[in-house]
Amino acid sequence: MSQRYQIKYIRLKPSGSNTHITDDRVIQLYKWGCTDYACFKIINDFFNTTRQNRETKDTIKCRLENLKQEQEVINGLVVNRYSFKKLKEIILELFENTRISNDEYQIIYSDYLEYITMQWKKIPGRYGKVVYEPLIKYKRRELFGGRDFANSKCDVVYKNTRKRNLSIYECKFGLSTFVSHLRVDIIRETNRNLLRKGRRAHRKIDYLKECERIFSSNLLSDVEDSEIRIVTLATRSSIPQESLRILEGITLITRENIEDLSFYNHMKT
């Protein structure tokens, strides 16, 4: 008979600092998004539609003004002028800047998604703990040790021993890229780079599936409330059904969930 996992034996071993993300641009964007809900939505919409930093500042300035107008006219929100001014300054500095490569720009918007997810789950208290990209250990050993996906790490993990809560989140800003890697035939693929990415994606989804199987079952663990999710800024309507099938049942937290007021209010507290 397989063992029944107990949350008191689960440990989250940090990879360096618990906060991980120290980029001031990311933190400032989060800060100004917290001051104004409409600005939060503008930041999300901007990063979701602007995946490269190769355009001019003038083009980006126009795009941000259009997003502001959209929030005011279509969504009926009042945009805080000062908060919008500050976020616009931060974003504009990411363009026509020789010190920021396109790769670094992509890291910034990926870190932004991970940061707001971590702040959402950063609930104070003696028994609650949230860690960025931890190694999850069980009875001092690697969780699922010996399995080919055991060394996978998810971006944000929250544990509350007293309430027996366990939440595991993998942030995929470019969900379509992750899905394309899952489509790689790891048996027949000959391109080494694609094969490496395909194997890594399959290990990640297998890890999430095993966590879902174990921690959502009262027979297999004593966890009373588990949440195993992939977090993305993509809207649900933009995700093809075929992609959902490839994700093999792992539930998504999409843009609609992130911009729900319950998520927003938890995130900014």
N, C-alpha and C positions, 0 to 999 in steps of 0.2 A: 504494500500500500504506500502511495506517495505521501510525503510529509505535508503537514498543514502549516503554512507559513504564519508566523506571528510577528506583528508589527514592532513589538518591543525589541526584536533582534535585528531589525533593519537599520542600517547606518548609512548616512550620506557623507561620503568623504569628498570634501571640496577639491577642485582643481585650482590650487592657488587661493586667491581672494574670493570670499563669498560674493562680493558685489560684482566681480569680474569686469563689468563694463564701466570704464572710467573716462571714456571719451566725453569731454565737456560738451561737445556739440550735441551728442545724443541726449545727455542729461538736460541740457537747456531746452531742447525741443520738447522733451517730456514735460519739463517745468511749465513752458508756455502753453502747451496743450492742456495741462491741468487747470490753468487759470481761466480757460474759456472753451466750452464744449465745441463751438463752431470751429475754432482754431484747431482743436484736436482732429476734427473730421477733415479739415483742409490738409493737415500734415499727412494723414493716412491716404487721402485721395492722391496727393501729389506723389508720394513715394510709390504708390501702387501703379501709377501711370508713367512715371519718369524713372526708368531703370538705368539710365546712363547719364553721365555729366558732361556730354560733349556739345551741349547747346550753349548759346550765348546768354549772358545775364539778362539782356533785354527780352529774349524769348521767355525765359523763366519768370521774369517779373510780370509779363503779360499773363502767363499761365496761372500764377498765384492770384492775380487780380480777378481773373475769370472764375477761379474756384471760390474766391470770396463772394463774388456776385451770385454764384450758384447757391451758396449757403443762404444768402439773404433773400434772393428772389424766389428760388424754387423750394427751399426748405423752410423759409420763413424765420430764420435765426438772425439774431443781432450779433455781428462779429465785433468783438472788442478791438478797437483800433490800435491800442498800444500793444496788446498781445500779438496781433497780426503783424505789426511793424517789426517786432522783435524776432518772430519766427521767420519773417521774410529776409531779414538781415542774415540770419544763420544759414538759411538755405541758399541764398545768393552767393555766399562765400564758398560754396561747394562747386561753383561753376566758374569757368575761365580762371582757374587757380592751378598753376603749374605744380603746386605742392600736393595736390589731391588727384591721384590717378583714378581711372574709372573703376579699378578693382577696389581701391580704398572707399570710393563713393558707395559701392555695393555693400561693403562691410558696414558702413555707417547705417544704411537703411535696414540691413539685416539685424544689426545690434539694436536699432530702435525697436523693432518688433519684439526681440528678446527682452529688452529692458522694460517695456510696458507690461509684458506678460509677468515678469518677475515682480514688478511693483503691484500688480493686481493680486498676486498671491502672498505678498509680504505682509502677513497678518501678525501683529505683535502678540507676544504671549510666551509664557514659560514652556509650553508643550508644543508649540508650533515652530517649524523650521523650514525655510525655503533656501535652496542652494542652486547655484548655477552650475550646470554640467558636472554633477557629482558622479563619482563611481559609487554605485549602489552596492552595499555589502550586506550579506546575511550571515549572521553568526561568524563575523570577522572574515568571511570569504566572499569572493566576488559572486554576486547574484547570478544564478544560472551558469556557474563555473563549469567549464568543460564543453559548453555548447559553442558553436562557431560564431554566435552573435553576442556572446557574454560580455565582451569588452565595449559594447556600444554604450554611448553616453547620450542622454537626452538633455535638452537645453535648460529646463527648469523643473525641479522636483520639490514638492511640498509634502511634508509629513507632520501629522499631529498625533502623537502617541496616545494621549488621553482620549481624544475623540475617535481614534483609529481611522484617521483620514490619510489617504495617500493619493497624490495627484502627480502625474507625469506628463510633461508637455514637450513636444518637439516642434520648434518653430521653423516653418518652411515658407519664407517670404516668396520665393519663386516655386510655388507648388507644382507648376507645369514642368519645371526642370527636374524636380524630384520624381514625378510620375514618369518622365521620359527615361530616367535611369532605371526605374523599376521595370520598364519594358525591355531592357537589354536582356538578350538571351545569354545567360552566363555560361551555358554549355557550349554554344556554337560561336559566340563573338570572338573575333580574332584581334580587334583593335584593343591594345593593352590599356589605353586611357579609358575607353568606354567600359571595358571589362572591370577595371578597378572601381569606377563610379557605380556600375551596376551591382557589383558585389556589396559595396558599402550600403547602397540603398536597400538591397534585399535583407542585409543583416539588421538594418534599422527597423524595417517593417516587421521582421520576425521577432525582434526584441519587444516592440510595442504589442504585438499580438500575444506574446507569451505573458507579458505583464497584465494585459487585459484578461486573459484566460485565468490566471492565478488569482489576481487581486479582486476580481469581480465575483468570485465564487466563495460562498460561505463554507463550502466543503474543503476548499483548497487553502483558504487563509482566514484570519480573524479580522481582516480589514472590513470595516463597516461601510465606508464610503470611499469609493475609488473613482478616479477620473483619468483615463488614458486618452490623450488628445493630440492631434496635430493642429497647430495654430498657424493661420495664414491671413494676410490682408486681402486676399482675393474674395470677391463677393460669391455667395453660393450660386447665384444664377450664371456666373461666368465659368463654373467648373463643369466640364462635360460628365455625363453619367458614366462614360467609359473610365474616366479617371477615378471616380468614386469606387468603381468595381475593382480597379487595380490596387486601391488602398486597402482592400480586403477587410472592410468593416470597421476600420479605425475611424472614430468620430472626429469631425472637423470643428474647430472654432474658427468661424469665418469673420469677415469684415462686419457683417450684421451683428454678430455676437459681441465683437470688440466695441462697437459703437452703441451697444445697448447701454442705457443709463446705469443699470446695476453694475456692469463691468466698469464703466467710467468712474462711478462714485467710489467703488472699491479701490481702483487703481490710484486715485489721487489722494486718498486718505493717508 
